[in-house]
Amino acid sequence: MATEELNKPPSLPPYPQMIMEALDALKQAEGANKSSISKFMESKYGEMPAGHADLLSHHLVRMKDSGDLLFIKNNYLKPGPEAPLKRGRGRPPKPKDPLPPGAIPPAPRPRGRPRKDPNSEPAPKKVKPAPSLSKSGRPRGRPRKVSVQPLQNGVEA
């Protein structure tokens, strides 16, 4: 039983912790690339699990998206205190004025077009203006089809 425990590889810390340790240990001003982070992890922790490259890539991308790491010129580095805040997609919301103490926040406006008031008077019908003739004396648009009257008694009407 003692030999089984000796052959068992020691458990590794979580990948984000190992990545942060690698960035701290490498101490490069421009950051560290993926291969240098991987080499540091292999040298410190020995044999890495199968699929180490995929796991490392996944965690680096996830940490970059969450704002834990910055990715500049193919190098990963920790954001400093002067680093810009990570913004989400779209336009940022307007700052809201704080409510006075004891005030009840207003209910959110309903979405969509407001419903008609069933008790209101119906709107008056719109009167169409008379078709104005343009300067040429003809109405605008395509002329109407002229229907041909059928022949009656051999004479066209």
Backbone as CSV, one residue per row, in Angstrom:
resi,resn,N_x,N_y,N_z,CA_x,CA_y,CA_z,C_x,C_y,C_z
1,MET,0.809,-1.179,0.000,0.000,0.000,0.000,0.861,1.254,0.000
2,ALA,1.997,1.193,0.672,2.896,2.344,0.730,3.519,2.598,-0.637
3,THR,3.772,1.519,-1.416,4.355,1.711,-2.744,3.347,2.330,-3.705
4,GLU,2.029,2.036,-3.512,1.017,2.637,-4.386,0.949,4.140,-4.174
5,GLU,1.080,4.592,-2.900,1.030,6.017,-2.608,2.253,6.732,-3.150
6,LEU,3.399,6.043,-3.198,4.604,6.675,-3.728,4.529,6.818,-5.245
7,ASN,3.910,5.858,-5.945,3.819,5.918,-7.397,2.748,6.898,-7.877
8,LYS,1.831,7.257,-6.984,0.752,8.159,-7.366,1.309,9.575,-7.532
9,PRO,1.011,10.231,-8.675,1.543,11.586,-8.850,0.856,12.553,-7.881
10,PRO,1.611,13.546,-7.404,1.006,14.499,-6.470,-0.065,15.324,-7.202
11,SER,-1.098,15.715,-6.460,-2.175,16.482,-7.092,-1.657,17.890,-7.404
12,LEU,-2.066,18.360,-8.537,-1.627,19.682,-8.996,-2.569,20.762,-8.481
13,PRO,-2.042,21.968,-8.247,-2.947,23.076,-7.901,-3.788,23.457,-9.125
14,PRO,-4.821,24.257,-8.951,-5.645,24.655,-10.099,-4.822,25.425,-11.137
15,TYR,-5.218,25.300,-12.393,-4.472,25.929,-13.479,-4.345,27.447,-13.314
16,PRO,-5.413,28.171,-12.928,-5.223,29.618,-12.767,-4.148,29.962,-11.742
17,GLN,-4.079,29.193,-10.676,-3.042,29.435,-9.661,-1.660,29.167,-10.249
18,MET,-1.503,28.074,-11.006,-0.197,27.763,-11.614,0.193,28.841,-12.635
19,ILE,-0.774,29.360,-13.371,-0.479,30.401,-14.372,0.000,31.665,-13.677
20,MET,-0.671,32.059,-12.591,-0.260,33.264,-11.857,1.128,33.079,-11.248
21,GLU,1.417,31.877,-10.738,2.754,31.608,-10.196,3.804,31.735,-11.296
22,ALA,3.492,31.239,-12.477,4.446,31.300,-13.584,4.704,32.749,-13.978
23,LEU,3.651,33.563,-14.032,3.842,34.974,-14.395,4.645,35.715,-13.335
24,ASP,4.411,35.377,-12.051,5.189,36.003,-10.974,6.653,35.586,-11.049
25,ALA,6.908,34.319,-11.323,8.276,33.804,-11.328,9.056,34.297,-12.554
26,LEU,8.397,34.413,-13.689,9.109,34.815,-14.908,9.467,36.299,-14.894
27,LYS,8.665,37.136,-14.263,8.955,38.567,-14.054,9.473,39.254,-15.305
28,GLN,8.745,39.170,-16.374,9.113,39.876,-17.587,8.177,41.065,-17.739
29,ALA,8.739,42.223,-18.099,7.946,43.447,-18.200,6.891,43.337,-19.292
30,GLU,7.241,42.679,-20.395,6.303,42.569,-21.514,5.388,41.363,-21.380
31,GLY,5.505,40.601,-20.298,4.652,39.434,-20.085,5.328,38.157,-20.514
32,ALA,4.581,37.076,-20.507,5.123,35.763,-20.875,4.176,35.104,-21.863
33,ASN,4.764,34.411,-22.828,3.915,33.736,-23.810,3.515,32.360,-23.292
34,LYS,2.655,31.708,-24.043,2.084,30.428,-23.614,3.157,29.357,-23.440
35,SER,4.121,29.311,-24.345,5.141,28.258,-24.253,6.036,28.452,-23.029
36,SER,6.368,29.709,-22.684,7.215,29.918,-21.500,6.446,29.595,-20.219
37,ILE,5.144,29.883,-20.199,4.329,29.521,-19.038,4.279,27.997,-18.900
38,SER,4.098,27.290,-20.021,4.039,25.830,-20.000,5.363,25.237,-19.536
39,LYS,6.475,25.764,-20.038,7.792,25.242,-19.631,8.024,25.435,-18.139
40,PHE,7.616,26.594,-17.601,7.788,26.839,-16.173,6.964,25.834,-15.363
41,MET,5.716,25.593,-15.792,4.854,24.669,-15.060,5.425,23.256,-15.085
42,GLU,5.957,22.837,-16.241,6.538,21.498,-16.344,7.799,21.377,-15.493
43,SER,8.602,22.441,-15.417,9.829,22.372,-14.619,9.513,22.351,-13.124
44,LYS,8.462,23.062,-12.700,8.143,23.122,-11.273,7.351,21.900,-10.803
45,TYR,6.368,21.470,-11.603,5.474,20.400,-11.163,5.785,19.052,-11.793
46,GLY,6.789,18.987,-12.662,7.159,17.710,-13.262,6.189,17.302,-14.349
47,GLU,5.826,16.026,-14.347,4.950,15.479,-15.394,3.568,16.124,-15.317
48,MET,3.137,16.668,-16.432,1.813,17.300,-16.509,0.809,16.291,-17.072
49,PRO,-0.483,16.484,-16.809,-1.486,15.516,-17.276,-1.627,15.546,-18.795
50,ALA,-2.249,14.503,-19.332,-2.494,14.450,-20.772,-3.450,15.587,-21.127
51,GLY,-3.236,16.189,-22.267,-4.067,17.317,-22.680,-3.683,18.604,-21.983
52,HIS,-2.449,18.684,-21.504,-1.984,19.872,-20.777,-2.055,21.118,-21.658
53,ALA,-1.670,20.996,-22.928,-1.666,22.170,-23.814,-3.085,22.709,-24.000
54,ASP,-4.061,21.809,-24.175,-5.446,22.251,-24.349,-5.989,22.878,-23.066
55,LEU,-5.682,22.278,-21.932,-6.129,22.835,-20.653,-5.525,24.212,-20.414
56,LEU,-4.251,24.352,-20.712,-3.580,25.631,-20.521,-4.201,26.694,-21.421
57,SER,-4.437,26.346,-22.682,-5.056,27.300,-23.610,-6.437,27.713,-23.121
58,HIS,-7.218,26.739,-22.693,-8.572,27.029,-22.210,-8.542,28.004,-21.034
59,HIS,-7.662,27.738,-20.052,-7.612,28.593,-18.868,-7.041,29.970,-19.187
60,LEU,-6.087,30.044,-20.102,-5.554,31.362,-20.476,-6.635,32.208,-21.145
61,VAL,-7.409,31.609,-22.045,-8.472,32.356,-22.725,-9.535,32.782,-21.718
62,ARG,-9.891,31.870,-20.813,-10.912,32.193,-19.816,-10.451,33.313,-18.883
63,MET,-9.197,33.273,-18.487,-8.672,34.324,-17.612,-8.549,35.650,-18.359
64,LYS,-8.245,35.580,-19.649,-8.166,36.799,-20.459,-9.555,37.424,-20.596
65,ASP,-10.569,36.592,-20.845,-11.929,37.106,-21.019,-12.500,37.676,-19.726
66,SER,-12.137,37.086,-18.593,-12.659,37.568,-17.317,-11.915,38.802,-16.814
67,GLY,-10.781,39.139,-17.434,-10.039,40.325,-17.023,-8.924,40.039,-16.050
68,ASP,-8.683,38.753,-15.712,-7.593,38.415,-14.799,-6.230,38.593,-15.463
69,LEU,-6.173,38.441,-16.790,-4.926,38.598,-17.538,-5.145,39.546,-18.701
70,LEU,-4.074,40.191,-19.123,-4.090,40.993,-20.339,-3.310,40.242,-21.409
71,PHE,-3.747,40.352,-22.654,-3.077,39.682,-23.774,-2.604,40.766,-24.719
72,ILE,-1.304,41.037,-24.691,-0.728,42.101,-25.513,0.448,41.535,-26.276
73,LYS,0.411,41.683,-27.593,1.494,41.231,-28.481,1.881,39.781,-28.214
74,ASN,0.899,38.898,-28.167,1.090,37.457,-27.991,1.696,37.090,-26.639
75,ASN,1.594,37.992,-25.657,2.100,37.724,-24.319,0.994,37.960,-23.302
76,TYR,0.989,37.162,-22.250,0.041,37.313,-21.168,0.732,38.016,-20.015
77,LEU,0.032,38.980,-19.398,0.582,39.639,-18.231,-0.537,40.021,-17.283
78,LYS,-0.171,40.232,-16.024,-1.156,40.602,-15.016,-1.521,42.069,-15.218
79,PRO,-2.802,42.407,-15.060,-3.162,43.818,-15.174,-2.647,44.586,-13.968
80,GLY,-2.113,45.754,-14.209,-1.616,46.595,-13.135,-2.716,47.483,-12.588
81,PRO,-2.398,48.300,-11.592,-3.428,49.191,-11.024,-3.879,50.257,-12.021
82,GLU,-3.035,50.617,-12.963,-3.396,51.639,-13.951,-4.021,51.033,-15.207
83,ALA,-4.238,49.738,-15.212,-4.821,49.072,-16.383,-6.280,49.498,-16.558
84,PRO,-6.719,49.628,-17.804,-8.119,50.021,-18.023,-9.069,48.907,-17.589
85,LEU,-10.246,49.301,-17.138,-11.235,48.309,-16.719,-11.775,47.582,-17.931
86,LYS,-12.088,46.319,-17.745,-12.646,45.505,-18.822,-14.112,45.858,-18.969
87,ARG,-14.501,46.270,-20.172,-15.887,46.627,-20.437,-16.589,45.486,-21.125
88,GLY,-17.874,45.401,-20.931,-18.672,44.418,-21.628,-19.023,44.936,-23.017
89,ARG,-19.868,44.205,-23.707,-20.274,44.615,-25.042,-21.341,45.690,-24.955
90,GLY,-21.395,46.529,-25.965,-22.458,47.525,-26.056,-22.130,48.800,-25.312
91,ARG,-23.093,49.685,-25.326,-22.929,50.992,-24.703,-23.073,50.854,-23.188
92,PRO,-22.202,51.520,-22.412,-22.322,51.399,-20.957,-23.567,52.143,-20.466
93,PRO,-24.165,51.695,-19.374,-25.359,52.361,-18.872,-25.034,53.733,-18.291
94,LYS,-26.037,54.627,-18.315,-25.852,55.953,-17.732,-25.744,55.819,-16.215
95,PRO,-24.954,56.698,-15.591,-24.900,56.641,-14.123,-26.237,57.098,-13.548
96,LYS,-26.701,56.414,-12.524,-27.992,56.723,-11.921,-27.798,57.554,-10.664
97,ASP,-28.701,58.532,-10.466,-28.672,59.333,-9.250,-29.174,58.482,-8.097
98,PRO,-28.525,58.564,-6.949,-28.991,57.751,-5.822,-30.340,58.275,-5.315
99,LEU,-31.193,57.370,-4.875,-32.493,57.746,-4.336,-32.328,58.250,-2.910
100,PRO,-33.164,59.209,-2.516,-33.089,59.647,-1.107,-33.504,58.508,-0.195
101,PRO,-33.028,58.529,1.049,-33.363,57.422,1.958,-34.865,57.353,2.207
102,GLY,-35.388,56.165,2.194,-36.810,55.943,2.447,-37.664,56.026,1.191
103,ALA,-37.070,56.359,0.047,-37.844,56.473,-1.188,-38.028,55.089,-1.807
104,ILE,-39.148,54.919,-2.466,-39.449,53.647,-3.121,-38.995,53.744,-4.581
105,PRO,-38.217,52.790,-5.053,-37.778,52.877,-6.455,-38.967,52.723,-7.397
106,PRO,-38.976,53.474,-8.503,-40.100,53.382,-9.434,-40.122,52.028,-10.140
107,ALA,-41.338,51.638,-10.533,-41.495,50.366,-11.244,-40.934,50.520,-12.649
108,PRO,-40.346,49.480,-13.218,-39.804,49.606,-14.574,-40.930,49.795,-15.581
109,ARG,-40.613,50.546,-16.627,-41.610,50.788,-17.672,-41.866,49.505,-18.438
110,PRO,-43.142,49.290,-18.833,-43.416,48.091,-19.635,-42.846,48.251,-21.036
111,ARG,-42.522,47.131,-21.637,-41.943,47.160,-22.976,-43.043,47.176,-24.006
112,GLY,-42.744,47.707,-25.166,-43.675,47.661,-26.284,-44.574,48.886,-26.350
113,ARG,-45.503,48.860,-27.265,-46.422,49.962,-27.491,-47.507,49.948,-26.420
114,PRO,-47.858,51.131,-25.880,-48.896,51.141,-24.852,-50.266,50.788,-25.432
115,ARG,-51.114,50.187,-24.622,-52.448,49.791,-25.070,-53.347,51.020,-25.207
116,LYS,-54.356,50.900,-26.109,-55.319,51.976,-26.295,-56.263,52.023,-25.096
117,ASP,-56.733,53.254,-24.785,-57.692,53.429,-23.707,-59.069,53.034,-24.228
118,PRO,-59.729,52.020,-23.638,-61.025,51.592,-24.172,-62.139,52.618,-23.931
119,ASN,-61.934,53.558,-22.996,-62.970,54.538,-22.677,-62.859,55.809,-23.502
120,SER,-61.792,55.967,-24.260,-61.616,57.209,-25.021,-62.488,57.197,-26.266
121,GLU,-62.745,58.403,-26.802,-63.542,58.535,-28.020,-62.738,58.042,-29.209
122,PRO,-63.430,57.470,-30.207,-62.673,57.036,-31.386,-62.115,58.240,-32.140
123,ALA,-60.980,58.044,-32.739,-60.323,59.127,-33.478,-61.145,59.457,-34.714
124,PRO,-61.223,60.745,-35.077,-61.983,61.100,-36.286,-61.295,60.554,-37.527
125,LYS,-62.111,60.232,-38.525,-61.566,59.712,-39.777,-60.779,60.811,-40.472
126,LYS,-59.686,60.436,-41.069,-58.875,61.400,-41.812,-59.509,61.635,-43.171
127,VAL,-59.573,62.884,-43.556,-60.141,63.241,-44.847,-59.007,63.265,-45.857
128,LYS,-59.201,62.511,-46.937,-58.181,62.493,-47.976,-58.295,63.764,-48.800
129,PRO,-57.190,64.404,-49.061,-57.273,65.600,-49.914,-57.614,65.192,-51.343
130,ALA,-58.258,66.111,-52.047,-58.625,65.834,-53.436,-57.353,65.636,-54.246
131,PRO,-57.374,64.669,-55.170,-56.156,64.450,-55.952,-55.834,65.689,-56.776
132,SER,-54.671,66.232,-56.508,-54.289,67.442,-57.247,-53.632,67.037,-58.561
133,LEU,-53.905,67.802,-59.533,-53.315,67.555,-60.834,-52.005,68.302,-60.903
134,SER,-51.026,67.655,-61.433,-49.728,68.305,-61.522,-49.755,69.336,-62.635
135,LYS,-48.661,69.937,-62.899,-48.571,71.005,-63.898,-48.941,70.515,-65.291
136,SER,-48.785,69.243,-65.537,-49.100,68.724,-66.868,-50.585,68.447,-67.036
137,GLY,-51.364,68.534,-65.955,-52.780,68.289,-66.053,-53.156,66.843,-65.804
138,ARG,-52.176,65.965,-65.561,-52.460,64.552,-65.307,-52.182,64.240,-63.842
139,PRO,-52.927,63.257,-63.304,-52.627,62.869,-61.928,-51.299,62.126,-61.859
140,ARG,-50.770,62.027,-60.644,-49.489,61.341,-60.444,-49.650,59.843,-60.597
141,GLY,-48.568,59.169,-60.934,-48.544,57.719,-60.953,-48.965,57.110,-62.273
142,ARG,-49.066,55.806,-62.242,-49.414,55.044,-63.444,-50.900,55.203,-63.735
143,PRO,-51.276,55.395,-65.000,-52.699,55.554,-65.317,-53.452,54.245,-65.109
144,ARG,-54.743,54.355,-64.801,-55.575,53.180,-64.567,-55.806,52.447,-65.869
145,LYS,-56.082,51.133,-65.766,-56.399,50.341,-66.945,-57.771,50.762,-67.452
146,VAL,-57.868,50.833,-68.738,-59.156,51.151,-69.335,-59.774,49.840,-69.762
147,SER,-60.992,49.569,-69.245,-61.645,48.319,-69.616,-62.425,48.541,-70.910
148,VAL,-62.319,47.609,-71.825,-62.995,47.703,-73.124,-64.400,47.147,-72.959
149,GLN,-65.415,47.910,-73.396,-66.808,47.477,-73.314,-67.077,46.450,-74.410
150,PRO,-67.833,45.407,-74.119,-68.122,44.402,-75.152,-69.017,45.018,-76.257
151,LEU,-68.955,44.415,-77.429,-69.730,44.915,-78.568,-71.206,44.624,-78.374
152,GLN,-72.039,45.629,-78.655,-73.491,45.444,-78.597,-74.067,45.823,-79.940
153,ASN,-74.764,44.944,-80.536,-75.380,45.143,-81.847,-74.354,45.493,-82.919
154,GLY,-73.168,44.983,-82.781,-72.143,45.216,-83.799,-71.481,46.578,-83.686
155,VAL,-71.881,47.383,-82.767,-71.283,48.712,-82.611,-70.607,48.771,-81.254
156,GLU,-69.385,49.275,-81.248,-68.623,49.367,-80.015,-69.135,50.567,-79.219
157,ALA,-69.306,50.420,-77.952,-69.829,51.529,-77.143,-68.773,52.502,-76.766
